[in-house]
Amino acid sequence: MSPKYEVFISGEMIDLVIPSEVAITEDGWHEWLNESQVNKYTGYGKIPNTSKKQKIFLEKLLEPDSNRFALLVVPKNETNAIGIVSLSSIDFEKRSAETALILSAKNRKNEFFYQGFEAKARITEHAFAVMGLERITGGQVVNLKKWQQVQLLFGFKPEGIMRKSYRRGRSSYDSVISACLVEDYEYILQHRKSYWPGKKELFYMMKNLPKENIVDSFSLAIDEFYKDFVKRNSLSMYLGK
């Protein structure tokens, strides 16, 4: 447990702690959003982020009527925050929210992939079990294939492909929207003892994932259906050409 922060959710590999200004002054929170490896597939990095901007973000985050809930990620037996996981666009009427995660590239160690998934799992479970939400969504550039494949183990299923929805410089990328419903979460709990299975268990579960990427298959199926639909319903067919 970090003496610098108040732990809100205690985990196996990480603790999720309440954000405070110490993350800016001591852990370089604002610097994470300037790292090229972090920004490659996010909207950050176009202009510099500063400690002043991060303090403004923190103030808005802690406002009583904020529709965003975020926690900093602190590895077990360490004191510095290395990332942030959040729920945004929280709507208690629709019982929905969007999840996002950023981990500092310069602080990444061999376990960062597992740390990231545990952070996402912990806040998703909190959303369902404590906040009473029923739908958690998230989006990533389709290039993050491993992440999208593994998140199936946590009930996040692809729902759609947004073509060329993300642009970085002169390059454009498709994005995938995924969602986990409370029914998906409960189904997982019926088949394993906990939503976060543990690092060791997750390692073996990942080894048994199909080699074919579900997002690639999903995108290909949509494209093939569309082309076939247009071909079968073309004007030339009705004109006998």
N, C-alpha and C positions, 0 to 999 in steps of 0.2 A: 504494500500500500504506500502511495506517495504521500510524504508529509506536507507537500506543497498544495495538495488538492483535497477536496472532499469527495470521497468515492460515492457514486450514486448507484452504480451496478457493478458488482464484483464478479469477475469471470475466472476462467482457468488460466489463460495466457495473458490477459489484459484486464485492466479496470477501466470502466467508463466513469469519468469524473466531471464535476461541475466546472464549466469554463470560468476563468477569472483572468484578470489583467496580467498575472504572473506568467501566463502562457505567452504573452507578447514580450514582456520585459526580459524573461529568462530563457524561454524555450523557442523563441523565434517563430511564433505562430504565423505572423504576417509573411515571413520569408517562404513558407511552404508554397504559397500561391505564386511565387516568382520562379520556382524551380522548373526547368524545361521538361524534365521527365514527368512531373506531375501535370504540367499544362498541355502535354501533347494531345490529349483527348478530352480536354475541358475547355470552358470558355475563359479561363484565367490566362494571365500572362501577356495580354495585348498591351496593357499599360502597367507600370509598376504598382505593386501593392505596398503599402507603408504601414508602419505601426499606428499612425493616426487613423488611417482608414479602418484598420482592424479593431481599434478601440470603439469606433462608431458602430461597427458591426456588432461588437459585443454588447454595447449599450442597447441596441435595438433587440438583440437576442434575449436580453434579460427583462424586457418590458413585459408587464403583466398580461397584456393582450396580444402578445406575439403569437403568430401561427406557426412559428418554427421552434423546434426543440432540438438542442444539440448537446453532445457530450464529447469531451476530449478523450483520446485514447492514450493510456499510459501502460506500457508493458509491466508485467509483474516483476517485482524486485528492482524496479527502476523508478526514477523520480521525474523524468522529463516526459512531457506529452509529445507524441510523434504524429498525431493526426486528429481528425475530427469526424464523427459520424452524426448524421442528423435526420430528423423528420421535418419536412417542410410542407407548406400548403395543407396544414392540418385542418380537417373539416369534420367536426363532431356530428354535424347533421347527416353528412354522407358517410361518416365513419371511415374516412380515407386520409391518406397522407403519402408523400413521396419521400423516398430515402436516398441518401447520398453519402459517400465516404471519400475522404482524402487522407492519404498517408504520405508524410514527408519522404522524398526520395533519398535524401542524404542520411536519414536515420534508419533506412531499411536494412534489415538483417535477413538471415535465411528464413526466419519464421514470419516475415511480414505478410505473406499470402494468407497464412492461417490466422494471424492477428486481425487482418482485415475482415475475413469471413466471420470470425467470432464477434467482432464489433458489430457487423451488420446483423448477425443472428441475435445478439443480445438486445439491440434496440428494436428489432422487429418483434421479438417475443414480448418486450415491454409494451409495444404498441397494441398487441392483441390481448395479452393477459392482464395488463394493468389499465391501459387507456381505453380499452373497449372498442378499438378500431377493428374494421373488418376487411380492409383492402389496403395493401401497401404496394406502391409502384416504384419503379426505378428505370432509368434508361442509361445505355452506354453505347459508344461507338461499336459497330459490329466487329471491329478488329480485336476487341478484347474477348477472344473466343474462349479462352480457358475459364475466365471469370463467369461467362454466361453459361458454360457447360456445368460448372460446379454449383452454381446457384440453384440448379434444378434440385439438388439435394436438400435445399431449404424451401422448396415449394414455389420458387419464382419461375413462372412459365412465360415464354415469349407470347406476346399478344399482337404484335405488329412491327413492321419494318418502316421506318421513316426514311425515305430515299433522299440522299444528299442533304440531310438535315443539319449536318455539322460541317463547318468549314474551318480549316486552319491554313492561313496563307492562301496559296493557290490550289490547295487540295481540298476535295470534298469527300465526305464519308456518309455511309448509311448508319442509322442508329436503330437499336432494337429497344422496344418498350416491353418490360416484363412486369408481372404482378404476382403477388402471393395473397390469396384470400384466407380468411380465418378458417375456412373449411380445409384448405391445403395444410395449414399449420396444425390443425387438429388431427388430420390424417397422418401426418408425420409422427405426432405424439403417440398415436395408436400403434405405430410400427417400430419405434425405438424409444428408449427410456427418457430422452430429453431432446429438445429442439437443437441445441448445440451438442453434437455427439462426443466431442472431445477431439483433440488434435490427432491422437493415434487412430481413433476410429475413422475420422475424416480421411486420413491418408489412405486407408484400405478401401473406403467407399469411393474415393476418386479413381483408384486403380481399376475399379469395376465399371466405370462410366463407359458408354459406347464411344468408339473412336470417331464415329461420324458426328459432326457438330450439329446440334439440333437447330441452331439459328440458320446455318447454311441450308439445311434441308427445308426449313420453314420458308426461307426466302425463295429457294428454287421452286418449291411447290406453288407459291403464289404467282411467280413469273410464268411458269408453265401453264397454269390454269388460265391466266389472262391471255396469253398468246393463243391458246387453243380456243378460248371463248371468242376472241376477235376473229380468228380464222373461220370458225363454224358459223359466225353471224356476220360475215362480210357482205357488202352490197353485191359483189360479183356473184355470190351464190344465189341470191334472189333473182339476179338478171340472167342466170343461166350461163355465165361465163366461166 
